[in-house]
Amino acid sequence: MRGERRMSRELSVAAIGRLAALASATSFAGVSMFAGFVYSGGATPASVIAARLLFGLFGTFAVVAYLRRPWMVPAREWRPTLVIATAWLAVNVCYMASFYYIPVSLAVLIFFTFPVQVALIGPLLARRRPEPVTLGAALIAFAGLALALGPDLGNLDWRGCALALAAAVALMTTFLMSRRLVVDQDMFTFSFNLHLLCGLAVVVYVGGTGGIALPAAPVAIGALFGVGVFYILAVCLQFFAIRSAGAPQSSIMFNAEPVFTVLGAALLLGEHLGPGQVAGAVLVIAGVLLSTRAKS
């Protein structure tokens, strides 16, 4: 009886974690939508990257101060935290830079191979075989993305493909490494230290390049603020999801992010959804639902 209660409690926590991952994917889709308005106002990708990371720093600073959590991670955790911060910075820079060389749809498709990477490599690092349901769900969701995005393969540039793949590997690294850190220590303390390191890197970059171009229109400035707010929400929900549901199942939920972005563009910007996009979205949803049947 006690074992059944414990298993039921663990399943409930995992279910909440999956919902948090889905909410995080929705928030990241909101970041993309607001970023489109910021770019239309004359801002550069560097401005959006800086806004994301600096808003993340100030937001997590406020949360740690309000909740009176520890300011620094334990000394023994600084090395993995530095590795994750480097990977997190690589995700932001490489992903945005890949759009310069290859079509956005192709960059997104390459980037979202990271759930499949997590489903394959995560169990191997734990010295066990990949769970068939989790791996199958990741592959189904990836196939749905390929159908929904319909990437243009005619303009292949190895630099853009390499940047998108590097961003995917970096995000896979953050998913697999951060699980232990957000379980063994305070999640908000870890997130604050992560963004402190990334924020210092942004300050060095801005100082070396002579500044960033901010938008002039009030609407674009408001959209830049929206980028920061949705980013903070997305990051906190992401780490909570990894802590509660684990890296493989959480990563599968993030396949919904580009689907939400496409749907948002259709609803807010009036873009047309074709049959392939609708069918691809259905496959992604099927993969996400299938991942909830996994045991771990």
N, C-alpha and C positions, 0 to 999 in steps of 0.2 A: 504493500500500500504506500509506504513512504517513498519507494523507488518510482512508483507511478506518479505521485504528486510532484516529485522532483523533475521527472521527465516532462510533465505537463507544464510546469513553471518554465523550464528551459525552452519549450516550444513557444510559449507565450512571449517570452523575451525575444526569441528569434523573429517571431511575427512582427513585433513592434519594430525591431531593427530593420526588417524588410520595408515596412511602411516609411521609416525614416529615410532609407535609401531612395525610395521612390520620391519622397518629398524633396530630398536633396537634388535629385535629377531634375525635378520641376524647377527648383530654384536656380540651378545652373542654366536651364533653358531660359529663365527670366534674365539672367546675366547676358546671354547672347542677344536676346531681343533688345535690351536697353543699349548694348554695345552698338547695335546697328544705328540707333538714333544718335549716339555719340559720334560715330564715324561720319554720319551725314552732316554733323555740325562742324566738321573740320578737324577733329582730334585724330591723333595717330594711335596705332596699336600700342606703342610704348606708354601712352597716357592711360589706356584702359588697363594694361598690366600693372602699372604703378598704382592706379586707383584700387584695383582688386587687392593687392598685397598690403597697401597702407591702410585701407579701410579694415582689412582683416586684422592688422596689428592693433589699431585703435579700438576696434570692436572687442577683440579678445582681452585687451588691457582693461576695458571697462567692466567686462564680465568677471575677470579675476579679482578686480578691486571690489566690486559689489558683493561677490560671494565670499570674499576673503580667503581665496585659495592661495596656495604657495606660488611665489613668483617664478621660481626656477625649478627645472627638473633636477632630479638627483644627479650627482656628479658622474655616476656610472652610466647614465643614460645620455650624456651629451654627445658621445660619438654616433650612436644610431640616430639621434635627433638631427645632428648635422647632416648625415647622409640623406635623411628624409627631406630636410629643408632644401638640399641641393637638387634632389629629384623633383620636389614640388616647384622649384624655380624653373627647372628644365621643362616641366610640363607647360607652364605659362608661356615661356619664351619660344620653345620649339613649335608648339601647336599654332600659335599666332603667326610665327614666321613662315610656316609651311603654306599658308594661304597665298603668300606672295609668288610661289613657284608653281603650284598645282591648283586645280579647281577645288573649291571648298568642299564639295560633295565627296571628292576622292580623299581629301585630307581627313574628313570626318570618318570615312569608312576605315581608313588605315588606323586612325587613332582608336577607334572602338573595337580594335582587335584585343584591347587590354582585358576585357572580361574573359575571353577565351584563354589568354595567357595566364590569368589568375587561376582559372579552373584547372589548367594543366600543371602549372609550376607549383602552385600552392601545396597541393597534396604531396608532390614529389619532395618538396623541402621538408614536409612533415613525415617523410618516409612511409607513405601509404599511396595506394593507387587512386587516381582520380575517380570521383563518384560519377557513375554513368548519367544519372539524372541531371546533375549540375552541369556536366560537360555538354550533354545534349541540349539543355536549355540555352547555354551560351552560344552554341552553334546555330540553333534555330533563330535566336534573336539576332545574331550577326547576319544570317541569310536574309532576315526581314529588313535589316538596315541596307544591305546591298540592293534589295529590290526597291525600297522606298526612296533611297537617295539617287539611284541611277547614275553612278559616277561616270564622268567623261574620261575615258581612258585614252583619248587621242592626244592629250597634252601631258605626257608623262615627263617629268623632270626629276632626275634621281635625287636632287637636293631637297625638293619638296617632300618626296616619298620618304627620304631618310629622316627629315625633321619630324614628320608625322609619326613615323615608327619609333623614333627616339622618345617622343612625347608619350607614346603608348607604353613603352618599356618603363619609362620613369614613373608613370602613374601606377603601373603594375607593382613597381617597387614600393611605392607609398602604401598601397593597399596591404601588401604582404608584411611589411615591416611595422606599420603603425598599429596593427592589432595588439601585439604584446604591450606596446607602450601605453595605449589608451586603456588597457585593462589593468596594468600594474601601477599606473599613476593617474593623477587627475587629468581628465580629458581637456579641460580648459587651460590648465597650466601647460600641457604639451602643445596645444594649439597656439598659445601666446608665444612660447619660445620658438616654435616653428616660424611664425610670422615675424618675430623679432629678427631672426637670422635673414629671412627673405627681405625684410624691410631695409636692413643695413645694406644688402646687396643692391637694392633699388636706389638707395641714396648715393652709393658709389657710382652706379651707372648714370644717374641723372647728372651728378657732378662732373663726370668725365665727358658727357655728350653735350653739355651746355643747356640742359633743361628739357622740358617736354611741352608739346603743343596742346593747350587746353581749348575746348570749344568756347565760342563767344556767345552763341544763342542761349537764352535762358532755358529753353526746352532741353537743349543738349546738356547743359550743366545739371539740370534736374535728372536727366537720364544717367549721367555719370554718377550721381549720388545713388540712383537706383542700382547701378552695377555693384557699388560697394555694399549696399544693404543686402541684396540678394546673395552676394558672394559670401558674406559673413554667415548668413543663415544656411547656405548650402554646405559650407565647410563644417560647421558644428554638427549638422545633421549627418554628414558623411562619416565623421569619426564616431559618432554615436552608433550609426548603423554597423560600422566595422566592429565596434566593441560588442554589439548585441547579437548580430546575425552572422558575423564572420566575413572574411574577405570575398570568398567565391560567390555566395548568394547576394551580397551587397553589390558587387561589381556587375552582376547580371542586370540588376534593377536599373543601372545607369544607361543601359541600352535605350531606355525610354526617353533619355534627354533629347537626342536629335528628333525623335518623333514629336515630342512636346514642342520643340522649336519650330518644326514644320507646321504643326497645327496652329501654333500661335501666329506664325506668319500668315496663315490662311485667314484666321479670325481677325487679326489686328491690322494686317497690311494688305488684305484682299488678294493674296496669292492663291492660285488655283491648285487644287489637289487632283492629280490624275489617278486612274485605276491602279497603276503600279504602286504609287505612294500609299494608297489605302490598303492594298493587299500586303505591302511590306509592314505597315503599322500593325495589321492584324497578326502577322507572324511574330513581331517583336513582343506584342502583348501575350501571345501564346507561349513564347519562351520565358517571359517573366512569370507567368502563372505556373509553368512547369517547374521553375526553380523552387517554388514554394512546396513542392512535393519531396524535395531532398531531405534526407534524414539529418544531415549535419548542419 
